[in-house]
Amino acid sequence: MSVLTLRLAGPLQAWGASARFVRRTTESAPTKSGVIGMLAAAQGLQRGDDAGLAPLSALRFGVRIDQPGTRVRDFQTAHHAVTGKSMPLSERFYLADAVFVAALEGDNTLITALHTALRAPVYPPYLGRRSCPPALPVELGLHPDITLDQALRDEPWQASAWYQKCHGSQTTVPLVTLREATGGERDGEEDVLRDQPLSFAAEHRRHALRTVVSTTLNVPNPRAQAARTPAPGHTVPHHDPLSALEEETA
């Protein structure tokens, strides 16, 4: 088994597991359906190719929230292409300035093929919606012979520099992970999401339920380590803030 890790970072992201009429929400972390759809696009799979989608859907999926971002709301208008009439006002939600590490575990051959596809995608990747391009390369790493849990634990913290700086006093940072549950797993808080993709056919998209386990990992903070390690040849001068007062009273 191998694991493919992805870095999902951009100005805006939108990972919707459900939509009602003109209100389109977003989950607080990438959905399996959204990430599998991105990988299918990178391979050039067509929307109606359910047989080609099945091996991707069978991969075990997990995500680590490195930078939760901020939920923002937008309103959009549109006009009918033929009649020119105004369409109903659409309310859409996004995650701004968020960073995630996603991981997929599966057969070595398939994981390697997906890694290759991401480096030269047939269709460009986007973060949930076409209006949300990634700010950095999505492909993060190929990890042979490790588990998904290990990959999420060992991958360095991918948050933005300014966000890491805000946590500079902490040697480790607690990061929430959402992992696809294995049989009988009870190590964490469970939830159920309808984001297991069965078909991306335009006329009838289908998704199944899957169980997700939420846990927290403590990941090393590189900013804290750098702040505590003097540069080569540099010594930190001794400073006693009360020395001036001692001189005056002597």
C-alpha positions in Angstrom: 0.0 0.0 0.0 1.1 3.6 -0.7 -0.2 7.0 0.2 -0.6 10.1 -2.0 -0.6 13.4 -0.1 -2.0 16.6 -1.5 -1.7 20.3 -0.4 -5.0 22.1 -0.9 -4.4 25.8 -0.5 -5.9 28.8 -2.2 -7.6 32.2 -1.8 -11.0 30.5 -1.9 -12.2 26.9 -1.5 -15.7 25.4 -1.6 -16.4 21.8 -0.6 -20.1 21.2 -0.7 -21.6 17.9 0.4 -25.1 19.2 -0.1 -27.0 22.0 -1.9 -30.5 23.2 -1.6 -32.0 25.2 -4.5 -30.0 28.5 -4.8 -28.1 28.1 -1.5 -24.7 26.4 -1.8 -22.8 25.8 1.4 -19.3 24.4 2.0 -18.0 21.9 4.5 -15.2 22.9 6.9 -12.8 20.5 5.2 -12.4 19.0 1.7 -14.9 16.2 0.9 -13.9 12.9 -0.6 -16.2 13.5 -3.6 -14.4 16.8 -4.4 -10.9 15.4 -4.1 -11.7 12.2 -6.0 -13.3 14.4 -8.7 -10.1 16.4 -9.0 -8.0 13.2 -9.4 -10.4 11.9 -12.0 -10.1 15.1 -13.9 -6.3 14.9 -13.7 -6.5 11.4 -15.3 -8.9 12.6 -18.0 -11.8 10.4 -16.9 -15.2 11.4 -18.4 -18.1 12.2 -16.1 -20.1 9.1 -17.2 -17.2 6.7 -16.7 -18.4 4.9 -13.6 -16.1 1.9 -14.2 -13.1 4.2 -14.2 -14.3 6.1 -11.1 -14.8 2.9 -9.0 -11.1 2.3 -8.2 -10.6 5.9 -7.1 -13.7 5.8 -4.9 -12.4 2.7 -3.2 -9.3 4.6 -1.9 -9.2 5.3 1.8 -9.4 9.1 2.3 -8.3 11.4 5.1 -7.7 15.2 5.5 -5.8 17.3 8.0 -6.9 20.9 8.7 -3.6 22.8 8.8 -5.2 26.2 8.5 -9.0 26.4 8.9 -9.6 29.6 7.1 -12.6 31.8 7.4 -16.1 31.1 6.0 -17.3 33.9 3.7 -20.6 34.4 1.8 -21.1 35.7 -1.7 -24.2 36.5 -3.8 -24.2 35.7 -7.6 -26.6 36.6 -10.3 -27.0 35.1 -13.8 -29.1 35.5 -16.9 -30.7 32.8 -19.0 -28.6 32.2 -22.2 -31.7 32.2 -24.5 -34.4 34.4 -22.9 -32.1 36.8 -21.2 -34.2 36.7 -18.1 -32.6 37.1 -14.7 -32.1 33.9 -12.8 -32.8 33.7 -9.0 -30.2 35.2 -6.7 -27.7 32.5 -5.7 -26.1 32.5 -2.2 -22.7 30.7 -2.1 -20.3 30.1 0.8 -16.5 29.7 0.6 -13.5 29.1 2.8 -11.0 31.9 2.5 -7.3 31.4 3.3 -7.6 27.8 4.2 -4.9 25.1 3.9 -5.4 21.3 4.1 -3.4 18.2 3.7 -5.4 15.4 2.0 -4.2 11.8 1.8 -5.3 8.8 -0.2 -4.3 5.3 0.6 -4.4 2.4 -1.9 -2.7 0.1 -4.3 0.9 1.1 -5.2 0.2 1.1 -8.9 -2.9 3.2 -8.7 -1.4 5.7 -6.3 1.7 6.1 -8.5 -0.5 6.7 -11.6 -2.5 9.4 -9.7 0.8 11.0 -8.6 2.0 11.1 -12.2 -1.4 12.5 -13.4 -1.3 15.4 -10.9 2.1 16.5 -12.2 0.7 16.7 -15.8 -3.1 16.8 -15.5 -5.4 16.4 -18.4 -7.9 18.9 -16.9 -6.6 21.6 -14.4 -7.3 21.1 -10.7 -9.6 23.3 -8.7 -10.6 23.4 -5.0 -14.2 22.3 -5.1 -15.5 24.8 -7.7 -14.0 26.0 -11.0 -13.8 29.5 -9.6 -11.3 28.3 -6.9 -7.9 27.5 -8.4 -5.1 26.3 -6.1 -2.4 28.8 -5.1 0.3 26.2 -5.0 1.0 22.9 -6.7 -1.5 20.3 -5.4 0.8 17.3 -5.5 2.7 17.1 -2.2 4.3 13.7 -2.1 4.2 9.9 -2.8 4.8 7.7 0.2 5.3 4.0 -0.4 4.8 1.4 2.3 3.2 3.6 4.9 -0.4 4.0 6.1 -2.7 7.0 5.7 -2.6 7.6 9.5 1.3 7.8 9.3 1.2 10.2 6.4 -1.1 12.6 8.1 1.0 12.5 11.2 4.4 12.9 9.5 3.6 15.5 6.8 5.2 18.8 7.8 2.8 21.6 8.8 1.7 23.3 5.5 0.0 26.5 7.0 0.9 29.9 5.5 4.0 31.6 7.0 1.9 34.4 8.6 -0.4 31.8 10.2 2.6 29.8 11.6 4.1 33.0 12.9 0.9 33.5 15.0 1.6 30.2 16.7 5.4 30.8 17.2 5.3 30.3 20.9 4.1 26.7 20.5 6.5 23.9 19.9 3.7 21.7 18.5 0.3 22.6 17.1 -2.9 20.6 17.5 -4.4 19.8 14.1 -7.8 18.1 13.5 -7.8 15.1 11.2 -10.8 13.6 9.5 -10.1 10.0 8.5 -12.2 7.4 6.8 -13.1 4.9 9.4 -11.8 1.3 9.2 -13.8 -1.7 10.4 -14.7 -1.4 14.1 -12.6 1.7 14.7 -13.7 3.8 17.7 -10.7 5.9 18.3 -12.2 9.4 18.0 -15.4 11.2 17.3 -17.5 9.7 14.5 -19.7 11.5 11.9 -21.4 10.4 8.7 -21.1 12.3 5.4 -22.7 11.6 2.0 -19.6 12.2 0.0 -18.7 8.7 -1.2 -18.8 9.2 -5.0 -20.6 6.5 -7.0 -21.2 8.4 -10.3 -20.3 11.9 -11.6 -22.7 11.6 -14.6 -24.1 15.0 -15.2 -27.7 13.8 -15.4 -27.7 11.8 -12.2 -24.8 12.2 -9.7 -24.9 9.6 -7.0 -23.1 9.5 -3.6 -23.2 7.1 -0.7 -22.7 7.6 3.0 -19.3 7.0 4.7 -18.2 7.1 8.3 -15.5 9.7 9.3 -13.5 9.6 12.5 -12.3 13.0 13.9 -9.1 13.1 16.0 -6.4 15.6 16.9 -2.6 15.3 16.1 0.2 17.3 17.6 2.5 18.4 14.7 5.9 20.1 15.2 5.9 23.8 14.7 8.9 24.8 12.5 8.6 28.5 13.5 9.0 27.7 17.2 12.1 25.6 16.5 13.6 28.3 14.3 12.9 31.0 17.0 14.7 28.9 19.6 17.8 28.1 17.5 20.4 30.9 17.1 21.9 31.3 13.7 25.5 29.8 13.3 28.1 32.1 14.8 25.4 34.2 16.5 25.2 34.4 20.3 22.3 35.9 22.2 23.5 38.7 24.4 22.7 38.6 28.1 20.3 41.4 29.2 19.2 42.2 32.7 16.4 44.8 32.7 17.1 45.7 36.4 20.8 46.3 36.0 20.3 50.0 35.4 18.4 50.4 38.7 21.1 48.5 40.6 23.7 51.0 39.2 21.7 54.0 40.4 21.2 52.6 43.9 24.9 51.6 44.3 
